């Protein structure tokens, strides 16, 4: 059974039948991290950042460094609190229930918005395989199928989720690595286009591109969020986070350079399937693009499989503390919080329906930037929590030998998260704040109900 953190010790423990089982070894945990990072990002975002020019490649390098720092941060925090809920648990233990709720709510919002964006990203590659002819109704059906098939796999249990993650990660990682390396031999320097095509200053273009590209690195925290299901989490969460992030960053940087150098800039800006276009440029025909489209569909579907699990695990941990509605704490026979899976699938369905009503070409970009804001809030709070424990300096929580290293990692993680929020732009921050503040009435209601229940139980019989 998962060892409770100090705050968790006061909460009622789940029964043996409902407690999550530790079913992820190091390989499965690393696959979970890689599977959640390498999803729709590498397949859809090269075209999304092409309007900024090749300066976005510099943004990718900066983000890779930031992602590794975050992986190290979560590994250190998981040593202290090796429990399911990670990014909710760390702020809660440091700053109290309200900070924990804000982190859980923001992360949960990021999850279901991101899931809707990923399901939308599938459509462009399905269109390569089966032409949809711009029919929004058919596109919506494809996106909904991409959402609900992984949701069904989650209902089967965490063992199936782990197995699917390993298979889908191998299925996509090997071909992507081959394309990213072989493609470099076919790069044409004339295809890269201008260095900075945004009209902004170079630092401003890097920040704006990085805010959009952060979407491709969301998932670095996957092992920390699911620490309750990881074998030996004090050791394996950090190792899986770093290994998965480094491998993903390698594929991302090489793959993006290949795409930029294989597809002419003016064509890349308007591409719906940039990786397929890049492979077609290598092979000189259409079969290569068809093959990579199959890999892309498998990759994004596998990524959705892992993200749906994370979207259920975060509110599960908060619901156990009375900081999310009680149904989120119920766990099915397979070890997955079933209500959380239903909730994220339904919310994702609604967002996909709105997406295809408003127009997918514009909404995908908006969804990605909203996930940047809502994803960075728990990153900020987790980094602040680590700084808090380091500032306290208690020997039971801070190893003196690693104090300076941990301080640098936490401070840079906080600074990177803050910089990315600023780079998301006013519209994304405005909409993200609305999503965040919408959770405050939920918190007030839950805390009020909990206090009322405590007062009633304290009354004499």
C-alpha positions as CSV (number, residue, x, y, z in Angstrom):
1,X,0.0,0.0,0.0
2,X,1.2,3.5,-0.8
3,X,2.9,5.2,2.2
4,X,0.9,8.3,3.1
5,X,2.5,11.7,3.2
6,X,2.2,13.7,6.4
7,X,-1.0,15.4,5.3
8,X,-2.4,12.3,3.8
9,X,-2.0,10.4,7.1
10,X,-5.0,12.1,8.5
11,X,-7.3,11.1,5.6
12,X,-9.0,7.7,5.6
13,X,-7.0,5.0,3.8
14,X,-8.7,3.3,0.8
15,X,-9.6,-0.3,1.3
16,X,-7.4,-3.0,-0.1
17,X,-9.8,-3.6,-2.9
18,X,-9.8,0.0,-4.0
19,X,-6.1,0.9,-3.4
20,X,-4.1,1.3,-6.6
21,X,-1.7,-1.5,-7.3
22,X,1.9,-0.8,-8.2
23,X,1.9,-2.1,-11.8
24,X,4.5,0.1,-13.5
25,X,8.1,-1.0,-13.5
26,X,10.9,1.3,-14.7
27,X,10.3,0.3,-18.4
28,X,6.6,0.9,-18.2
29,X,7.0,4.2,-16.3
30,X,9.6,5.4,-18.8
31,X,7.2,4.4,-21.6
32,X,4.4,6.3,-19.9
33,X,6.5,9.4,-19.8
34,X,7.7,9.0,-23.4
35,X,4.2,8.0,-24.6
36,X,2.6,11.1,-23.0
37,X,5.3,13.5,-24.3
38,X,5.6,12.1,-27.8
39,X,2.0,12.2,-28.9
40,X,0.4,14.8,-31.2
41,X,3.2,17.3,-30.5
42,X,5.9,16.1,-32.9
43,X,3.3,15.3,-35.6
44,X,1.3,18.6,-35.5
45,X,3.4,21.3,-34.0
46,X,6.2,21.8,-36.7
47,X,3.5,23.4,-38.9
48,X,2.1,25.4,-35.9
49,X,5.5,27.0,-35.1
50,X,6.6,27.4,-38.8
51,X,5.2,31.0,-38.9
52,X,7.8,32.0,-36.3
53,X,10.7,30.7,-38.6
54,X,13.6,28.6,-37.6
55,X,14.0,30.5,-34.4
56,X,11.5,27.9,-33.1
57,X,14.3,25.4,-33.3
58,X,16.2,27.4,-30.7
59,X,13.0,27.4,-28.6
60,X,13.0,23.6,-28.8
61,X,16.5,23.4,-27.4
62,X,15.6,25.8,-24.5
63,X,12.5,23.7,-23.8
64,X,14.4,20.5,-23.8
65,X,16.7,21.8,-21.1
66,X,13.7,23.1,-19.1
67,X,12.0,19.7,-19.5
68,X,15.0,17.9,-18.1
69,X,15.1,20.3,-15.2
70,X,11.4,19.6,-14.5
71,X,12.1,15.9,-14.7
72,X,14.8,16.2,-12.1
73,X,12.5,18.4,-9.9
74,X,9.7,15.8,-10.0
75,X,12.2,13.0,-9.2
76,X,13.4,14.9,-6.1
77,X,9.8,15.7,-5.0
78,X,8.7,12.1,-5.5
79,X,11.4,10.9,-3.1
80,X,9.6,12.9,-0.4
81,X,6.0,12.1,-1.4
82,X,6.0,8.8,-3.5
83,X,2.2,8.8,-3.9
84,X,-0.4,9.1,-6.6
85,X,-1.3,12.7,-7.4
86,X,2.2,14.1,-7.5
87,X,1.7,17.7,-8.7
88,X,-1.3,18.0,-6.4
89,X,0.4,16.5,-3.4
90,X,3.5,18.7,-3.4
91,X,1.8,22.1,-3.2
92,X,-0.8,20.7,-0.7
93,X,1.9,19.4,1.7
94,X,3.8,22.7,1.5
95,X,1.1,25.4,1.4
96,X,-2.2,23.8,2.4
97,X,-5.3,22.5,0.8
98,X,-6.2,25.6,-1.3
99,X,-2.8,25.5,-3.1
100,X,-3.3,21.7,-3.6
101,X,-6.7,22.2,-5.0
102,X,-5.6,25.0,-7.4
103,X,-2.8,22.7,-8.7
104,X,-5.1,19.7,-9.1
105,X,-7.9,21.8,-10.8
106,X,-5.5,23.5,-13.2
107,X,-3.8,20.2,-14.1
108,X,-7.1,18.4,-14.5
109,X,-8.2,21.3,-16.8
110,X,-5.0,21.0,-18.8
111,X,-5.5,17.3,-19.2
112,X,-9.0,17.3,-20.7
113,X,-8.3,20.4,-22.8
114,X,-5.1,18.7,-24.0
115,X,-6.9,15.4,-24.7
116,X,-9.4,17.3,-26.9
117,X,-6.5,19.0,-28.8
118,X,-4.7,15.6,-29.3
119,X,-7.9,14.0,-30.6
120,X,-8.2,16.9,-33.0
121,X,-4.6,16.4,-34.1
122,X,-5.4,12.8,-35.2
123,X,-7.8,14.1,-37.9
124,X,-5.1,15.5,-40.2
125,X,-3.3,12.2,-40.4
126,X,-6.4,10.1,-40.8
127,X,-7.2,12.4,-43.7
128,X,-3.9,11.3,-45.3
129,X,-5.1,7.7,-45.0
130,X,-8.8,8.2,-45.8
131,X,-9.6,11.5,-47.4
132,X,-12.3,13.3,-45.4
133,X,-12.7,16.1,-48.0
134,X,-13.0,18.8,-45.3
135,X,-16.3,17.3,-44.0
136,X,-16.4,18.7,-40.4
137,X,-19.0,16.0,-39.3
138,X,-16.6,13.2,-40.4
139,X,-13.7,14.9,-38.8
140,X,-15.5,15.2,-35.5
141,X,-16.4,11.5,-35.7
142,X,-12.7,10.6,-36.2
143,X,-11.7,12.8,-33.3
144,X,-14.3,11.3,-31.0
145,X,-13.2,7.8,-31.9
146,X,-9.6,8.7,-31.1
147,X,-10.8,9.9,-27.7
148,X,-13.2,7.0,-26.7
149,X,-11.1,4.0,-27.8
150,X,-8.3,4.9,-25.3
151,X,-10.9,5.6,-22.7
152,X,-12.2,2.1,-23.1
153,X,-8.7,0.7,-22.7
154,X,-8.5,2.7,-19.4
155,X,-11.6,1.0,-18.1
156,X,-9.8,-2.3,-18.5
157,X,-7.3,-1.4,-15.8
158,X,-3.8,0.0,-15.2
159,X,-2.1,-3.2,-16.4
160,X,-3.6,-2.7,-19.8
161,X,-2.7,1.0,-19.8
162,X,0.9,0.1,-19.1
163,X,1.0,-2.6,-21.8
164,X,-0.5,-0.3,-24.4
165,X,2.0,2.4,-23.5
166,X,5.0,0.1,-24.0
167,X,3.7,-1.2,-27.3
168,X,2.6,2.2,-28.7
169,X,5.9,3.9,-27.5
170,X,8.0,1.3,-29.3
171,X,5.7,1.4,-32.4
172,X,6.2,5.2,-32.8
173,X,9.6,5.8,-31.3
174,X,11.7,3.5,-33.6
175,X,10.2,4.8,-36.9
176,X,10.4,8.4,-35.7
177,X,14.0,8.0,-34.8
178,X,14.8,6.4,-38.1
179,X,13.0,9.2,-40.0
180,X,14.6,11.9,-37.9
181,X,18.1,10.6,-38.6
182,X,17.7,9.5,-42.3
183,X,15.8,12.7,-43.0
184,X,18.9,14.8,-42.1
185,X,20.7,13.5,-45.2
186,X,17.9,14.9,-47.5
187,X,17.7,18.3,-45.9
188,X,17.7,21.3,-48.2
189,X,18.9,24.5,-46.6
190,X,16.7,26.6,-48.8
191,X,13.6,25.0,-47.2
192,X,14.3,26.4,-43.8
193,X,13.0,29.9,-44.6
194,X,13.8,33.0,-42.6
195,X,15.3,32.7,-39.1
196,X,12.6,35.0,-37.6
197,X,9.5,35.3,-39.6
198,X,7.2,36.5,-36.8
199,X,7.9,40.3,-36.9
200,X,8.7,40.2,-33.2
201,X,12.1,40.6,-31.5
202,X,14.2,37.4,-31.4
203,X,13.6,36.9,-27.6
204,X,9.9,37.6,-28.1
205,X,9.7,35.1,-30.9
206,X,11.6,32.4,-28.9
207,X,9.2,33.0,-25.9
208,X,6.1,32.8,-28.1
209,X,7.3,29.7,-30.0
210,X,8.3,28.1,-26.7
211,X,4.8,28.7,-25.2
212,X,3.3,26.9,-28.1
213,X,5.9,24.1,-28.1
214,X,5.5,23.4,-24.4
215,X,2.4,21.4,-25.5
216,X,4.8,18.9,-27.0
217,X,6.6,18.4,-23.6
218,X,3.6,18.1,-21.4
219,X,3.8,14.7,-19.8
220,X,7.2,15.0,-18.2
221,X,5.4,14.8,-14.9
222,X,3.6,11.5,-15.9
223,X,5.6,9.2,-13.6
224,X,5.2,11.6,-10.6
225,X,1.4,11.9,-11.1
226,X,1.1,8.1,-11.2
227,X,3.8,7.4,-8.5
228,X,1.3,5.3,-6.6
229,X,1.3,2.8,-9.4
230,X,5.2,2.8,-9.9
231,X,7.4,0.1,-8.3
232,X,10.0,1.7,-6.0
233,X,8.7,5.2,-6.8
234,X,11.5,6.9,-4.7
235,X,14.0,5.7,-7.2
236,X,12.1,4.9,-10.4
237,X,10.0,8.1,-10.7
238,X,13.1,10.3,-11.1
239,X,14.9,7.8,-13.4
240,X,11.8,7.3,-15.6
241,X,11.2,11.1,-15.8
242,X,14.7,11.9,-16.9
243,X,15.2,8.9,-19.3
244,X,11.8,9.5,-20.9
245,X,12.4,13.2,-21.3
246,X,15.9,12.9,-22.7
247,X,14.8,10.3,-25.3
248,X,11.8,12.4,-26.3
249,X,13.9,15.6,-26.6
250,X,16.3,13.8,-28.9
251,X,13.5,12.7,-31.2
252,X,11.9,16.1,-31.1
253,X,14.9,18.1,-32.0
254,X,16.1,15.8,-34.8
255,X,12.6,15.3,-36.1
256,X,11.8,19.0,-36.2
257,X,15.1,19.9,-37.9
258,X,14.3,17.2,-40.5
259,X,10.8,18.5,-41.1
260,X,12.0,22.1,-41.5
261,X,14.7,21.1,-43.9
262,X,12.5,18.7,-46.0
263,X,9.3,20.8,-46.4
264,X,9.5,24.3,-48.0
265,X,8.6,26.9,-45.5
266,X,5.6,28.3,-47.4
267,X,4.2,24.8,-47.6
268,X,5.0,23.8,-44.0
269,X,3.0,26.8,-42.7
270,X,-0.2,25.5,-44.2
271,X,0.5,21.7,-43.7
272,X,-2.1,19.6,-41.9
273,X,0.3,16.6,-41.7
274,X,3.9,18.0,-41.7
275,X,5.7,14.7,-40.9
276,X,3.9,12.9,-43.7
277,X,4.9,15.7,-46.1
278,X,8.5,15.3,-44.9
279,X,8.6,11.6,-45.5
280,X,7.0,12.1,-49.0
281,X,9.9,14.5,-49.7
282,X,12.4,11.7,-48.8
283,X,10.7,8.9,-50.8
284,X,9.6,11.0,-53.7
285,X,6.1,9.5,-53.6
286,X,3.1,9.1,-51.3
287,X,3.7,5.7,-49.7
288,X,6.1,7.1,-47.1
289,X,3.6,9.7,-46.0
290,X,1.0,7.0,-45.7
291,X,3.3,4.9,-43.5
292,X,4.1,7.8,-41.2
293,X,0.4,8.8,-41.0
294,X,-0.3,5.3,-39.7
295,X,2.5,5.8,-37.1
296,X,1.1,9.2,-36.2
297,X,-2.4,7.8,-35.6
298,X,-1.0,5.0,-33.4
299,X,1.3,7.5,-31.6
300,X,-1.5,10.0,-30.8
301,X,-3.9,7.2,-29.8
302,X,-1.3,5.8,-27.4
303,X,-0.6,9.2,-26.0
304,X,-4.3,9.7,-25.4
305,X,-4.3,6.4,-23.5
306,X,-1.8,7.7,-21.0
307,X,-3.3,11.2,-20.7
308,X,-6.7,9.8,-19.9
309,X,-5.1,7.8,-17.0
310,X,-3.3,11.0,-15.7
311,X,-6.6,13.0,-16.0
312,X,-8.3,10.4,-13.7
313,X,-5.4,10.1,-11.2
314,X,-5.0,13.7,-10.3
315,X,-8.6,14.3,-9.1
316,X,-8.6,10.8,-7.5
317,X,-5.8,12.0,-5.2
318,X,-7.6,15.3,-4.4
319,X,-10.9,13.6,-3.9
320,X,-9.4,11.3,-1.3
321,X,-8.7,14.5,0.7
322,X,-12.2,15.9,0.1
323,X,-10.8,18.5,-2.3
324,X,-12.6,17.1,-5.4
325,X,-16.1,15.7,-5.7
326,X,-16.3,12.3,-4.0
327,X,-17.1,10.2,-7.1
328,X,-13.6,10.9,-8.4
329,X,-12.2,8.8,-5.5
330,X,-13.9,5.6,-6.5
331,X,-11.6,3.0,-8.1
332,X,-12.8,0.1,-10.3
333,X,-11.6,-3.4,-10.3
334,X,-8.8,-2.6,-12.8
335,X,-7.3,0.0,-10.4
336,X,-8.5,3.0,-12.5
337,X,-10.7,5.8,-11.1
338,X,-13.7,5.1,-13.5
339,X,-15.6,8.3,-12.8
340,X,-12.5,10.4,-13.6
341,X,-12.2,8.6,-17.0
342,X,-15.9,9.2,-17.8
343,X,-15.6,12.9,-16.7
344,X,-12.6,13.6,-18.9
345,X,-14.1,11.7,-21.9
346,X,-17.4,13.6,-21.7
347,X,-15.7,17.0,-21.3
348,X,-13.3,16.2,-24.1
349,X,-16.3,15.3,-26.3
350,X,-18.0,18.6,-25.6
351,X,-14.8,20.5,-26.4
352,X,-14.3,18.6,-29.7
353,X,-17.9,19.4,-30.6
354,X,-17.3,23.1,-29.9
355,X,-14.0,22.9,-31.8
356,X,-15.7,21.6,-35.0
357,X,-18.5,24.2,-34.7
358,X,-16.0,27.1,-34.4
359,X,-13.5,25.7,-36.9
360,X,-10.6,23.4,-36.1
361,X,-7.9,25.3,-37.9
362,X,-8.1,28.2,-35.4
363,X,-9.3,26.4,-32.3
364,X,-6.4,23.9,-32.1
365,X,-3.9,26.7,-31.6
366,X,-6.1,28.3,-28.9
367,X,-6.4,24.9,-27.1
368,X,-2.7,24.4,-27.2
369,X,-1.9,27.8,-25.6
370,X,-4.6,27.3,-22.9
371,X,-2.9,24.0,-22.0
372,X,0.4,25.9,-21.7
373,X,-1.0,28.2,-19.0
374,X,-3.0,25.5,-17.1
375,X,0.0,23.1,-17.3
376,X,2.5,25.7,-16.0
377,X,0.5,26.5,-12.9
378,X,1.1,23.1,-11.2
379,X,4.7,23.3,-12.4
380,X,5.1,26.7,-10.7
381,X,3.5,25.5,-7.5
382,X,5.6,22.3,-7.4
383,X,8.8,24.3,-7.9
384,X,7.7,26.7,-5.2
385,X,7.0,23.7,-2.9
386,X,10.5,22.4,-3.4
387,X,11.9,25.9,-2.7
388,X,9.8,26.0,0.5
389,X,11.2,22.7,1.8
390,X,14.7,23.8,0.9
391,X,14.2,27.1,2.7
392,X,13.0,25.3,5.8
393,X,16.2,23.3,5.7
394,X,15.1,20.5,8.0
395,X,17.5,17.6,7.9
396,X,14.7,15.0,7.4
397,X,13.7,16.6,4.1
398,X,16.8,18.2,2.6
399,X,20.2,16.4,2.1
400,X,22.9,19.0,2.8
401,X,25.2,17.5,0.1
402,X,22.5,18.2,-2.6
403,X,21.2,21.5,-1.3
404,X,22.8,23.7,-3.9
405,X,21.9,21.4,-6.8
406,X,18.3,21.1,-5.7
407,X,18.0,24.8,-5.2
408,X,19.3,25.5,-8.7
409,X,16.9,23.0,-10.3
410,X,13.9,24.3,-8.4
411,X,14.7,28.0,-9.0
412,X,15.3,27.4,-12.8
413,X,12.1,25.3,-13.0
414,X,10.1,28.1,-11.4
415,X,11.7,30.7,-13.7
416,X,11.1,28.6,-16.9
417,X,7.4,28.0,-16.0
418,X,6.9,31.7,-15.3
419,X,8.6,32.6,-18.6
420,X,6.4,30.2,-20.5
421,X,3.2,31.6,-19.0
422,X,4.3,35.0,-20.1
423,X,5.0,33.7,-23.6
424,X,1.6,32.2,-24.0
425,X,0.1,35.6,-24.7
426,X,-2.6,37.7,-23.2
427,X,-5.5,35.8,-24.7
428,X,-4.3,32.4,-23.5
429,X,-3.5,33.7,-20.0
430,X,-7.0,35.4,-19.8
431,X,-8.8,32.3,-20.9
432,X,-6.6,30.1,-18.7
433,X,-7.3,32.3,-15.6
434,X,-11.0,32.0,-16.3
435,X,-10.7,28.2,-16.3
436,X,-8.7,28.4,-13.1
437,X,-11.0,30.7,-11.2
438,X,-14.0,28.6,-12.3
439,X,-12.8,26.0,-9.8
440,X,-12.9,28.3,-6.8
441,X,-16.7,27.9,-6.2
442,X,-16.1,24.1,-6.3
443,X,-13.4,24.4,-3.6
444,X,-15.7,26.7,-1.5
445,X,-18.6,24.2,-1.7
446,X,-16.4,21.2,-0.9
447,X,-14.7,22.8,2.0
448,X,-18.0,24.1,3.4
449,X,-19.5,20.6,3.2
450,X,-16.5,19.1,4.8
451,X,-16.5,21.5,7.7
452,X,-20.3,21.1,8.2
453,X,-19.8,17.3,8.3
454,X,-17.0,17.7,10.9
455,X,-19.1,20.0,13.1
456,X,-22.0,17.5,13.0
457,X,-19.8,14.6,14.0
458,X,-18.4,16.7,16.9
459,X,-21.9,17.3,18.3
460,X,-22.8,15.2,21.4
461,X,-25.1,12.2,20.7
